[in-house]
Amino acid sequence: MPSDLRRITRALLSVSDKTGLVPFAQALAQRGVELVSTGGTHAALVAAGLEVQEVSELTGFPEMMDGRVKTLHPAVHGGLLAVRSNPEHQAAMLAHGIPSIDLLVVNLYPFEATVAAGKGYDDCVENIDIGGPAMIRAAAKNHADVAVVVDLADYDAILADLADHDGSVTLTLRKRLAQTAYARTASYDAAISNWLAGQIGEATPAFRAIGGTLAEAMRYGENPHQSAAFYRGPEARPGVATARQVQGKQLSYNNVNDTDAAFECVAEFDPARSAAVAIIKHANPCGVAEGESLLDAYEKALRCDPVSAFGGIVALNRTLDAEAARKIVEIFTEVIIAPDASDEAIAIVAAKKNLRLLLTDGLPDPRSSGLVVRTVSGGFLAQSRDNAVVDDMDLKVVTKRAPTNEELGDLRFAFRVAKHVKSNAIVYAKDGATVGIGAGQMSRVDSSRIAAWKAAEAARTAGLPESLAKGSVVASDAFFPFADGLLAAAEAGATAVIQPGGSMRDEEVIRAADEAGLAMVFTGHRHFRH
């Protein structure tokens, strides 16, 4: 036998997810592999008519402490860790009656699913697997002799190798399985440690681990020369990671990033209050609006910047209906994401075979906590999600003139959108719709001027005699460091301003607003988005 092949004579199977277990075990048994198992897995295999040794027979100890102690025994770990070519290891196995275990099949207690289901603290703790990770790590370390399977998707790979090599598996496969095994236990431990950090209110633990499960490998990353893959984390948050793709070609790296930005933005708008649509390009909104219907909201959002909307992402806060679908597909759109869609709407979108339609079965909660991670050279930054919502803020009128009720409604709307615009962010809004957006500029005054220019361009495109910014309100994601940005908004036609406040020159900016006849409110909350 070639030196890299290892014959499978005994397998230990202990799985919480029993999908595909019985046919896999039957295939092993047909090859003469001796089966050892635990608890529910043992019961499932016996019920299928297979001859299976209970692990307690192997160890000579019964399962105890509600099943917490069953595989933590030298008879198990010795069989996994023994180096087959080491005479001392072999002598120890012989002296203590430890049989070799050549294949370990384990998937862990469903800790992540338990947390996602909102179970209590004690239930979550009981779903922390101990024996499983210990066995997985032992088998993976000894991959020179042992194959370890932690993903039921690898059942077929094991059976194929056994078929191709007369009951043996290759070192190449064992190495790949070992890598998967360590990645799985790392991801599992990351979920547990991050959950515990949240439970004790620890925002900056000494060690922070991030884990995920491969959703799909991508053709390339942000650019064609970059490799990329999409991973799902443990958080059960409605969005692009958990969505069902109804149709369309594979999502690209940039599609995923932009679609996430679009859906998080539109989720700021309560569907019980109004329909809302966000159109996103390069992770920035190019049009956001509320309306009586999705069609109304879409048309208002599109009017803000119809040029940039071409090839964009459309996110909706309600079930996509046929009326809105017909309008959306009139221009080239990369992705539509919504909580749901009617059968008629799905059929309309289906006519555009490359258009991706994602359905999420819900909206993410903009107030919920969470972790946001960004890599830097040599490390990564981790922060809590920006879950501040303008409806919860105590708005302070700082000018002589207070905003009207209509202005106040638009100010709140604009600040919701500004939260999702790359800083420096300036958003003009009127009648529940953006009319000009300036994003990602190095100076706030430049963002103000760009937003005003966008509003004027949109008016020209629509054949209107004056800029859409006339009579609008303006939101700034951070304070105006000087009065110039605010004055640029006034020159464009804005009548009211919402901003965090907090600048050393607040008094100067307030005086400028009073002189221009603007109403201005401070939120006390900044929304930088880099």
C-alpha positions in Angstrom: 0.0 0.0 0.0 1.4 3.5 -0.9 2.7 5.3 2.2 0.1 8.1 2.0 -2.9 5.7 2.1 -4.6 4.7 5.4 -7.1 1.8 5.5 -10.3 2.6 7.4 -11.1 -0.3 9.7 -13.0 1.4 12.5 -15.1 4.6 12.5 -16.6 6.5 15.4 -19.7 8.4 14.5 -21.3 11.0 16.8 -23.5 13.6 15.1 -26.2 16.1 16.1 -27.3 16.6 12.5 -28.2 13.1 11.2 -28.9 14.2 7.6 -27.4 11.5 5.3 -26.0 9.5 8.3 -27.7 6.2 7.7 -26.7 5.7 4.0 -23.2 6.9 4.8 -22.9 4.4 7.7 -24.4 1.6 5.6 -21.8 2.3 2.9 -19.0 2.0 5.5 -20.5 -1.2 6.9 -20.6 -2.7 3.5 -16.9 -2.2 3.3 -16.4 -4.0 6.6 -15.7 -0.9 8.6 -16.5 -1.5 12.3 -18.9 1.2 13.6 -18.8 2.8 17.1 -21.3 5.4 18.1 -22.9 7.4 21.0 -26.3 8.3 22.3 -28.8 9.4 19.6 -26.5 8.5 16.8 -26.2 5.0 18.1 -30.0 4.7 18.4 -30.5 6.0 14.8 -28.0 3.5 13.4 -29.4 0.5 15.4 -32.9 1.5 14.2 -31.6 1.3 10.6 -30.5 -2.3 11.3 -26.8 -1.7 11.5 -24.4 -3.4 13.9 -22.9 -0.7 16.1 -20.8 -0.8 19.2 -21.9 1.8 21.9 -19.0 4.0 23.0 -19.5 2.9 26.6 -18.6 -0.6 25.5 -15.4 0.7 24.1 -14.5 2.8 27.2 -15.9 0.5 29.8 -17.6 3.5 31.4 -21.3 4.5 31.0 -22.3 7.9 29.7 -22.8 10.1 32.8 -23.7 13.6 33.9 -26.5 13.9 31.4 -24.2 12.9 28.6 -21.6 15.5 29.3 -19.0 12.7 29.9 -19.0 9.9 27.3 -16.1 10.3 24.9 -13.5 12.0 27.2 -11.6 8.8 27.8 -8.2 7.4 26.9 -9.8 4.5 24.9 -11.3 7.1 22.6 -8.5 9.7 22.5 -5.7 7.0 22.5 -7.4 5.4 19.4 -7.4 8.8 17.7 -4.0 10.1 18.7 -1.8 7.1 18.4 0.8 7.3 15.7 0.6 4.1 13.9 4.3 4.0 13.0 5.4 4.7 16.6 6.3 1.4 18.4 5.8 3.0 21.8 2.3 4.2 20.9 1.5 0.8 19.6 2.8 -0.9 22.7 0.6 1.5 24.9 -2.5 0.6 22.8 -1.8 -3.1 23.2 -1.1 -2.8 26.9 -4.3 -0.9 27.6 -6.6 -2.6 25.1 -7.1 0.6 23.1 -8.4 -0.1 19.5 -7.4 2.3 16.7 -10.0 4.7 15.3 -9.3 5.5 11.7 -12.3 7.7 10.8 -14.0 10.2 13.1 -17.4 11.7 12.0 -18.6 14.5 14.3 -20.8 17.5 13.9 -21.2 19.6 16.9 -24.1 20.4 19.2 -26.1 23.2 17.5 -24.8 26.1 19.7 -25.1 28.7 16.9 -28.7 27.7 16.1 -29.7 27.7 19.8 -28.4 31.3 20.1 -30.1 32.3 16.9 -33.4 30.9 18.1 -33.3 33.2 21.1 -33.0 30.5 23.7 -32.1 31.3 27.3 -28.7 31.3 28.9 -28.8 27.8 30.3 -30.0 26.3 27.0 -27.2 27.9 25.2 -24.6 26.6 27.7 -26.0 23.1 27.5 -25.4 23.3 23.7 -21.7 24.0 24.1 -20.1 20.8 22.9 -17.0 19.6 24.8 -16.3 16.0 23.7 -16.9 16.7 20.1 -14.3 19.5 19.6 -11.8 17.5 21.7 -12.1 14.5 19.5 -12.1 16.6 16.3 -8.9 18.3 17.3 -7.2 15.0 18.2 -8.2 13.4 14.9 -7.1 16.4 12.9 -3.8 16.6 14.7 -3.2 12.9 13.8 -4.3 13.3 10.2 -1.2 11.4 9.1 -3.2 8.3 10.2 -6.8 9.4 10.8 -9.5 11.0 8.7 -11.9 13.4 10.3 -15.3 14.6 8.9 -17.1 17.6 10.5 -19.2 18.5 7.4 -21.8 16.1 6.1 -20.9 17.5 2.6 -17.7 15.5 2.9 -19.4 12.1 3.2 -19.2 11.7 -0.5 -15.5 12.5 -0.6 -14.8 9.8 1.9 -16.8 7.2 0.1 -15.2 8.2 -3.2 -11.7 7.8 -1.8 -12.6 4.4 -0.3 -13.9 3.3 -3.6 -10.9 4.5 -5.5 -8.3 3.1 -3.1 -9.9 -0.2 -2.0 -11.0 0.9 1.4 -8.3 3.5 2.1 -8.2 7.3 2.1 -5.4 9.5 0.8 -3.2 11.8 2.7 -4.4 14.6 0.4 -7.9 14.1 1.5 -7.0 13.7 5.2 -5.1 17.0 5.1 -8.0 18.8 3.6 -10.4 17.3 6.1 -8.0 18.3 9.0 -8.0 21.9 7.8 -11.8 21.9 7.6 -11.9 20.4 11.1 -9.8 23.0 12.7 -11.6 25.8 10.9 -14.9 24.4 12.2 -13.8 24.2 15.8 -12.3 27.7 15.6 -15.6 29.1 14.2 -17.5 27.2 16.9 -15.3 28.6 19.7 -15.6 32.1 18.1 -19.4 32.0 18.3 -19.3 30.8 21.9 -16.7 33.4 23.0 -18.4 36.3 21.3 -21.8 35.2 22.8 -20.3 35.1 26.3 -18.7 38.5 25.8 -22.1 39.9 25.0 -23.6 38.1 28.0 -21.2 39.7 30.4 -21.1 43.1 28.6 -17.5 42.9 27.6 -17.1 45.1 24.6 -13.3 44.7 24.3 -12.3 41.1 25.2 -8.6 40.4 25.4 -9.0 37.8 22.6 -11.5 38.2 19.7 -12.2 35.5 17.2 -14.3 35.7 14.1 -15.7 32.6 12.3 -17.9 31.8 9.4 -19.1 29.1 7.1 -18.5 29.2 3.3 -21.6 30.3 1.5 -19.9 30.3 -1.9 -16.6 30.8 -3.6 -16.7 33.7 -6.0 -15.3 34.2 -9.5 -13.2 37.0 -8.2 -13.1 39.8 -5.6 -13.5 43.5 -5.8 -11.3 43.3 -9.0 -10.7 40.4 -11.4 -7.2 39.8 -10.1 -8.4 39.2 -6.5 -9.7 35.9 -5.2 -12.8 36.0 -3.0 -15.4 34.0 -1.1 -18.6 34.8 0.8 -18.9 33.5 4.4 -22.0 33.4 6.6 -21.5 34.3 10.3 -23.5 33.0 13.2 -25.8 36.1 13.4 -29.3 35.3 12.2 -30.0 38.8 10.7 -32.2 39.1 7.7 -30.2 40.2 4.7 -28.0 39.1 1.8 -26.3 36.4 3.8 -29.5 34.7 4.8 -31.6 35.5 1.7 -33.1 33.0 -0.7 -32.0 33.8 -4.3 -35.0 33.2 -6.5 -33.3 33.8 -9.8 -30.4 35.5 -11.6 -26.7 34.8 -12.0 -24.2 34.4 -9.2 -23.7 37.4 -6.9 -20.4 39.0 -7.2 -18.3 40.3 -4.3 -19.4 43.9 -5.1 -23.0 42.8 -5.4 -23.0 41.3 -1.9 -21.4 44.4 -0.4 -23.8 46.8 -2.2 -26.9 44.7 -1.5 -26.1 44.6 2.2 -25.7 48.4 2.2 -29.1 48.7 0.4 -31.1 46.4 2.6 -29.6 47.9 5.8 -30.6 51.4 4.6 -34.2 50.5 3.6 -34.7 48.7 6.9 -34.6 52.2 8.6 -38.1 52.7 7.3 -40.9 50.9 9.1 -43.0 49.1 6.5 -46.1 49.5 8.8 -45.8 53.3 8.3 -44.9 53.6 4.6 -43.5 51.8 1.6 -39.8 52.6 1.1 -37.2 52.0 -1.6 -33.4 52.5 -1.5 -31.3 52.5 -4.7 -27.6 51.9 -4.0 -24.6 52.3 -6.2 -21.1 51.4 -4.9 -22.4 51.1 -1.3 -23.9 54.6 -1.3 -27.5 55.6 -1.7 -28.2 57.4 -5.0 -31.9 57.6 -4.2 -34.1 56.8 -1.2 -37.8 57.5 -0.8 -41.0 56.7 1.1 -44.3 56.5 -0.6 -47.9 55.4 -0.5 -46.9 52.3 -2.6 -43.6 50.7 -3.6 -44.1 52.1 -7.1 -44.5 55.6 -5.7 -41.4 55.2 -3.5 -39.4 53.8 -6.4 -40.3 56.6 -8.8 -39.4 59.2 -6.2 -36.1 57.5 -5.4 -35.2 57.1 -9.0 -35.8 60.8 -9.7 -33.0 61.8 -7.3 -30.3 60.4 -9.5 -31.5 58.4 -12.5 -28.1 58.3 -14.1 -26.4 56.6 -11.1 -29.3 54.2 -10.6 -28.4 52.4 -13.8 -26.8 49.1 -12.8 -27.6 49.7 -9.1 -29.2 47.7 -6.3 -32.9 48.2 -5.4 -34.0 47.4 -1.8 -37.6 47.4 -0.7 -39.1 47.3 2.8 -42.3 45.5 1.7 -43.3 42.6 -0.5 -42.4 43.3 -4.1 -45.6 43.6 -6.1 -46.2 43.4 -9.8 -46.7 47.2 -10.2 -43.3 48.0 -8.7 -41.6 45.1 -10.5 -42.7 46.3 -13.9 -41.2 49.7 -13.3 -37.9 48.5 -11.7 -37.1 46.2 -14.7 -37.4 49.1 -17.1 -33.7 50.0 -16.5 -30.7 47.8 -16.0 -30.6 46.7 -12.3 -28.1 44.2 -10.8 -30.1 43.1 -7.7 -33.6 43.4 -6.2 -33.8 42.5 -2.5 -37.1 42.5 -0.6 -38.7 40.6 2.4 -40.9 38.8 -0.1 -42.4 39.0 -3.6 -45.8 38.1 -5.2 -45.9 35.3 -7.7 -46.7 37.9 -10.4 -43.8 40.0 -9.5 -41.5 37.0 -9.6 -42.7 36.2 -13.1 -42.1 39.8 -14.2 -38.5 39.7 -12.9 -37.9 36.3 -14.4 -38.0 37.9 -17.9 -34.7 39.5 -17.0 -32.7 36.2 -16.6 -29.5 37.9 -15.2 -31.3 40.1 -12.7 -30.9 38.6 -9.2 -33.9 38.5 -7.0 -33.3 37.9 -3.3 -36.0 37.3 -0.7 -35.2 37.6 3.0 -38.4 36.8 4.9 -38.0 39.9 7.0 -36.1 43.1 7.7 -33.0 43.6 9.9 -33.7 45.5 13.1 -31.8 48.9 12.8 -31.8 49.1 16.7 -30.3 45.6 17.3 -26.8 45.2 18.6 -24.1 43.4 16.6 -20.4 43.4 15.7 -18.9 45.1 12.7 -15.4 44.1 11.7 -12.9 45.6 9.3 -9.4 44.3 8.5 -6.3 46.5 8.6 -2.7 45.6 8.0 -1.6 43.2 10.8 -5.0 43.1 12.5 -8.6 44.1 12.5 -11.0 46.7 14.0 -14.1 45.6 15.8 -16.9 47.8 16.9 -20.6 47.7 17.8 -23.1 48.2 15.1 -24.3 51.8 14.6 -27.8 51.1 16.0 -28.7 54.7 16.8 -32.1 55.6 15.2 -33.2 59.2 14.8 -36.7 58.5 16.1 -35.1 57.7 19.5 -33.1 61.0 19.6 -34.0 64.1 21.5 -33.8 66.7 18.8 -32.8 70.2 20.0 -33.8 73.3 18.1 -30.9 75.7 18.2 -32.0 78.4 15.9 -34.5 81.3 16.3 -36.8 79.6 13.9 -38.1 76.1 14.7 -38.8 73.7 11.8 -42.3 73.2 10.7 -44.0 69.8 11.1 -43.4 69.1 7.4 -39.7 70.1 7.7 -39.3 68.1 10.8 -40.6 65.0 9.1 -38.2 65.5 6.2 -35.3 66.2 8.6 -35.8 62.8 10.3 -36.1 61.2 6.9 -32.8 62.8 5.7 -30.9 61.8 8.9 -32.0 58.2 8.5 -30.5 58.2 5.0 -27.4 60.1 6.0 -26.6 57.2 8.4 -26.0 55.0 5.3 -24.0 57.5 3.2 -20.2 57.4 3.2 -18.8 60.3 5.2 -18.6 63.2 4.6 -22.3 62.9 4.0 -24.8 65.5 3.0 -28.4 64.6 2.1 -31.1 66.9 0.7 -34.6 65.7 1.1 -38.1 66.9 0.4 -41.5 65.2 0.7 -40.1 61.9 2.0 -37.5 61.5 -0.8 -33.9 62.3 -1.3 -33.3 65.0 -3.9 -29.5 65.3 -3.7 -26.8 63.3 -2.1 -23.1 64.2 -1.6 -21.0 61.3 -0.4 -17.5 60.4 0.6 -15.8 63.8 0.1 -12.7 65.0 2.0 -14.5 68.2 3.0 -18.1 68.7 4.1 -18.5 71.8 1.9 -17.6 69.8 -1.2 -20.2 67.2 -0.2 -22.8 70.0 0.1 -21.9 71.4 -3.3 -22.0 68.0 -4.9 -25.4 67.2 -3.4 -26.7 70.6 -4.6 -25.3 69.9 -8.1 -27.0 66.5 -8.1 -30.3 68.1 -7.2 -29.9 70.6 -10.0 -29.0 67.8 -12.5 -32.0 65.7 -11.5 -34.3 68.7 -12.1 -32.8 69.2 -15.5 -33.3 65.5 -16.3 -36.9 65.7 -15.2 -37.5 68.9 -17.2 -38.2 71.0 -14.1 -37.4 74.8 -14.0 -35.6 74.8 -10.7 -33.4 72.6 -8.6 -35.0 69.8 -6.6 -33.1 71.3 -3.6 -35.4 74.3 -3.5 -37.5 74.1 -0.4 -35.7 71.0 0.8 -34.1 70.2 4.1 -30.5 69.0 4.6 -28.9 66.4 6.8 -25.2 66.2 7.7 -23.8 63.0 9.3 -21.4 65.0 11.5 -21.2 68.6 12.6 -20.4 71.5 10.2 -16.8 72.5 11.3 -17.4 75.9 9.5 -20.4 77.8 8.3 -19.4 77.4 4.7 -21.0 73.9 4.3 -24.3 75.2 5.8 -24.3 78.3 3.6 -23.8 76.1 0.5 -27.0 74.3 1.5 -28.8 77.6 2.0 -27.7 78.8 -1.4 -29.0 75.6 -2.9 -32.4 76.3 -1.5 -32.6 74.3 1.7 -34.8 75.7 4.5 -33.9 73.5 7.5 -30.9 71.6 8.7 -30.3 68.5 10.9 -26.8 67.8 12.2 -25.2 66.3 15.3 -23.7 69.5 16.7 -20.6 69.5 18.9 -18.3 71.7 16.9 -16.1 74.3 18.6 -17.7 76.7 16.1 -21.3 75.7 16.7 -22.3 79.2 17.8 -20.8 80.6 14.5 -22.8 78.0 12.5 -26.0 78.8 14.4 -25.6 82.5 13.7 -25.1 81.8 10.1 -28.2 79.7 10.0 -30.2 82.4 11.8 -29.0 85.0 9.3 -30.0 82.8 6.4 -33.4 82.2 7.9 -32.8 78.4 8.4 -34.3 76.3 11.1 -31.7 73.9 12.6 -31.8 71.0 15.0 -29.0 69.1 16.7 -29.3 65.3 17.3 -26.3 64.8 19.6 -25.5 61.7 17.5 -22.9 61.4 14.8 -23.2 58.9 11.9 -19.7 58.6 10.4 -19.5 55.8 7.9 -16.1 55.2 6.4 
